[in-house]
Amino acid sequence: MGSKQVTGAWTDVSSLVMIGFMKLRLIVEQDPETGRYSSVFPELPGCASAGDTEEEAIANAKEALDLWFEPTDITVAASAKLIEVTA
């Protein structure tokens, strides 16, 4: 496999492909009072969404998942290193 430049660092493309096969559990639950659906990834703190239908809650959860994994800018002390790892 080749390499790809991502945000100024070289990353093995095989690492980027592997994350596409990660399995996560999604809890979808209907609120009996409102009739709306909530969707929560229990292993990912704060990664949740909702929708008027079960299908919409799942679609919104997939969007929340994309945003949860999106990197953010981090200020690092001069004596520290920021290292990206893949599992």
Residue pairs with C-beta under 8 A, 6 or more apart in sequence:
1 12
1 13
1 14
1 17
2 13
3 10
3 11
3 12
3 13
4 10
4 11
4 13
4 16
5 11
6 16
7 71
9 84
11 84
15 86
18 86
19 69
19 86
24 41
24 43
24 44
24 65
25 41
25 42
25 43
26 39
26 40
26 41
26 58
26 61
27 39
27 40
27 41
27 42
28 37
28 38
28 39
28 54
28 57
28 58
28 61
29 37
29 38
29 39
29 40
30 36
30 37
30 54
31 37
31 38
35 52
36 50
36 51
36 52
36 57
37 50
37 51
37 52
37 53
37 54
37 56
37 57
38 48
38 49
38 50
38 57
39 48
39 49
39 50
39 51
39 57
39 58
39 60
39 61
39 64
40 47
40 48
40 61
41 47
41 48
41 61
41 64
41 65
41 68
44 65
44 68
46 68
47 61
47 64
47 65
47 68
48 61
48 64
49 57
49 60
49 61
49 63
49 64
50 57
50 60
51 57
51 58
51 59
51 60
74 82
76 82
